[in-house]
Each structure stands twice: as C-alpha cells, then as structure tokens.
C-alpha cells in the first residue's frame, strides 16, 4: 500500500526533495483517502479512521510444537 500511495503522490507532484515531514503527512493522507489498492490478497483500502476494508481475509494462529521453539501457522475457521 505504501509503494502504491507513493507512486500516486509522485504522479501528482514529484516527491524527490520533498521535506520528510511534508512527505509523511501527504503519504498518510493518501493512504487514508479510501483509494483501493489491488494486492495479492485482493483489493484493500483504508477509511479515514484507518480501518481496513477488504472483501476476503484469513485469520491464522501459530500452533507451537512441544519443544516450544518451533511451530506452524494454522488457519482459524
């Protein structure tokens, strides 16, 4: 999302040389603008409060092995 937001900002006005504080503010505004970004997980956007809007998502948890050092992700149904 950050890369796509930076590309969108740069298309409007070159970001090279922009003061860091201004760039951070503009980037935050771009990300929270509601623009939809196509990702490998499907389209994702953030609303003005920062809530994720995504049509599909999966929740996984780490199930630790008895050794307490290794584990694996398991999808939560």
Backbone bond lengths (Angstrom), bond angles and torsions (degrees), N, CA, C in turn:
res aa  C-N    CA-C-N  psi(-1)  N-CA   C-N-CA  omega(-1)  CA-C   N-CA-C  phi
1 X - - - 1.438 - - 1.523 110.70 -
2 X 1.304 115.61 -38.37 1.462 118.87 -177.59 1.527 110.82 -65.17
3 X 1.327 116.69 -43.70 1.465 119.94 -179.38 1.527 110.32 -62.41
4 X 1.331 117.09 -44.92 1.465 120.27 180.00 1.527 111.14 -64.53
5 X 1.324 116.77 -38.54 1.463 120.24 178.10 1.531 110.70 -66.18
6 X 1.335 116.94 -40.01 1.470 119.83 177.10 1.522 111.18 -64.57
7 X 1.337 117.18 -39.74 1.470 120.46 177.11 1.526 110.49 -61.26
8 X 1.332 116.51 -43.15 1.470 120.48 179.92 1.526 110.64 -63.51
9 X 1.320 116.67 -42.19 1.471 120.38 178.10 1.520 110.94 -63.62
10 X 1.328 116.09 -44.36 1.452 120.68 -177.70 1.522 111.40 -65.41
11 X 1.328 117.27 -30.67 1.464 120.83 177.90 1.532 110.85 -68.18
12 X 1.330 116.00 -31.51 1.470 120.32 178.92 1.526 111.35 -76.82
13 X 1.327 114.93 -43.59 1.465 121.21 -178.07 1.526 106.79 -160.31
14 X 1.321 118.29 131.43 1.468 120.19 -176.97 1.538 111.87 -53.39
15 X 1.336 114.43 132.43 1.468 118.83 -177.75 1.525 112.19 -91.13
16 X 1.340 117.42 -14.18 1.469 120.34 178.61 1.522 108.75 -61.56
17 X 1.302 115.40 128.87 1.458 119.99 178.91 1.517 114.24 84.99
18 X 1.337 116.97 -4.50 1.468 119.73 178.65 1.530 108.31 -68.97
19 X 1.310 118.73 135.84 1.470 119.81 176.69 1.530 110.59 -54.79
20 X 1.321 116.34 138.29 1.463 121.88 -174.28 1.525 112.33 -55.22
21 X 1.313 117.77 -42.85 1.467 120.68 -179.51 1.526 110.85 -62.09
22 X 1.327 116.88 -40.64 1.469 120.94 178.58 1.525 111.02 -67.85
23 X 1.335 116.33 -40.21 1.455 120.79 179.11 1.521 110.62 -63.97
24 X 1.321 117.30 -43.45 1.474 120.46 178.81 1.527 110.94 -60.66
25 X 1.324 116.24 -43.56 1.463 120.33 -179.70 1.531 110.47 -63.91
26 X 1.329 116.83 -46.45 1.463 121.24 -179.40 1.529 110.91 -64.70
27 X 1.332 116.81 -39.66 1.464 120.89 179.04 1.520 110.56 -64.03
28 X 1.313 117.27 -44.86 1.458 121.29 178.38 1.526 110.70 -60.11
29 X 1.325 116.93 -44.65 1.463 120.91 179.22 1.526 111.14 -63.11
30 X 1.340 116.83 -40.00 1.466 120.69 179.75 1.525 110.70 -65.23
31 X 1.325 116.99 -44.89 1.467 120.60 -178.58 1.521 110.60 -64.55
32 X 1.330 117.71 -38.25 1.467 121.34 -177.55 1.529 112.90 -88.69
33 X 1.331 117.00 10.05 1.464 120.52 -177.46 1.524 113.23 -77.51
34 X 1.334 116.81 -10.44 1.460 119.84 -178.05 1.512 113.26 91.77
35 X 1.333 117.17 1.66 1.470 120.47 178.52 1.528 109.23 -62.45
36 X 1.319 116.05 134.63 1.462 121.34 -179.99 1.517 109.88 -87.90
37 X 1.325 115.06 134.27 1.457 121.88 -179.98 1.524 107.43 -116.39
38 X 1.331 117.16 129.26 1.458 120.60 175.17 1.517 108.71 -80.32
39 X 1.336 115.95 125.32 1.459 121.98 -179.41 1.529 108.84 -128.12
40 X 1.321 117.75 170.12 1.468 119.42 174.82 1.531 112.48 -60.07
41 X 1.326 117.02 -19.89 1.464 121.39 178.39 1.524 111.92 -90.80
42 X 1.325 116.76 2.55 1.459 121.50 -176.59 1.517 109.72 103.29
43 X 1.342 116.67 -179.64 1.459 120.17 -179.07 1.538 111.60 -66.00
44 X 1.325 115.12 135.02 1.471 121.69 179.85 1.523 108.22 -134.55
45 X 1.324 115.83 141.28 1.459 121.11 171.73 1.519 108.02 -144.19
46 X 1.309 115.48 164.49 1.468 121.59 175.46 1.514 107.99 -119.36
47 X 1.335 115.92 138.61 1.460 118.63 176.61 1.529 108.93 -83.68
48 X 1.322 118.62 174.74 1.471 120.66 -176.77 1.532 114.58 -58.36
49 X 1.335 117.28 -21.04 1.469 120.08 178.15 1.518 111.78 -91.29
50 X 1.348 116.94 -3.52 1.457 120.47 178.62 1.513 114.44 92.83
51 X 1.334 117.76 7.05 1.461 120.62 177.76 1.521 109.75 -74.77
52 X 1.329 116.55 137.96 1.455 122.34 -179.12 1.525 109.89 -79.11
53 X 1.333 115.76 130.99 1.461 122.25 173.15 1.522 106.67 -109.94
54 X 1.339 114.91 114.59 1.458 120.81 -175.85 1.517 107.47 -149.70
55 X 1.329 116.99 133.98 1.457 119.45 -175.90 1.520 112.65 -75.64
56 X 1.310 117.94 -35.42 1.460 121.14 179.27 1.516 109.10 -127.35
57 X 1.309 115.87 140.43 1.449 119.25 173.72 1.517 108.64 -153.21
58 X 1.290 115.48 158.96 1.450 122.34 -178.74 1.514 108.42 -128.22
59 X 1.323 115.43 145.04 1.458 121.00 177.33 1.521 107.20 -115.32
60 X 1.323 116.06 131.63 1.459 121.29 178.79 1.520 108.31 -128.38
61 X 1.290 114.15 155.74 1.458 119.66 174.07 1.517 108.31 -130.47
62 X 1.314 116.48 157.17 1.451 120.89 178.10 1.520 107.91 -89.80
63 X 1.323 115.59 121.91 1.469 121.44 173.95 1.522 106.40 -97.99
64 X 1.324 115.96 113.64 1.453 120.42 -177.60 1.520 110.57 -78.90
65 X 1.311 115.76 145.08 1.457 122.33 173.99 1.527 108.71 -79.05
66 X 1.336 117.58 161.80 1.475 120.14 -178.44 1.525 114.26 -55.12
67 X 1.342 117.28 -24.93 1.469 118.26 -179.54 1.526 112.67 -70.70
68 X 1.339 116.98 -13.36 1.457 121.13 178.89 1.516 114.24 72.51
69 X 1.313 117.91 2.59 1.456 122.44 -177.53 1.526 112.69 -111.61
70 X 1.305 116.97 -24.37 1.454 121.04 -176.91 1.514 109.23 -126.96
71 X 1.308 115.51 161.73 1.451 120.25 179.10 1.513 109.85 -169.95
72 X 1.330 115.66 -173.96 1.456 119.73 177.96 1.514 109.31 -147.91
73 X 1.334 114.74 156.32 1.450 120.69 176.88 1.521 108.98 -78.60
74 X 1.335 115.65 135.69 1.459 121.56 173.32 1.509 107.86 -128.54
75 X 1.340 115.76 132.99 1.454 119.80 177.92 1.518 110.69 -65.99
76 X 1.308 116.64 139.17 1.462 122.61 175.91 1.525 106.19 -91.92
77 X 1.321 117.09 128.40 1.467 120.54 -178.98 1.508 111.25 -85.34
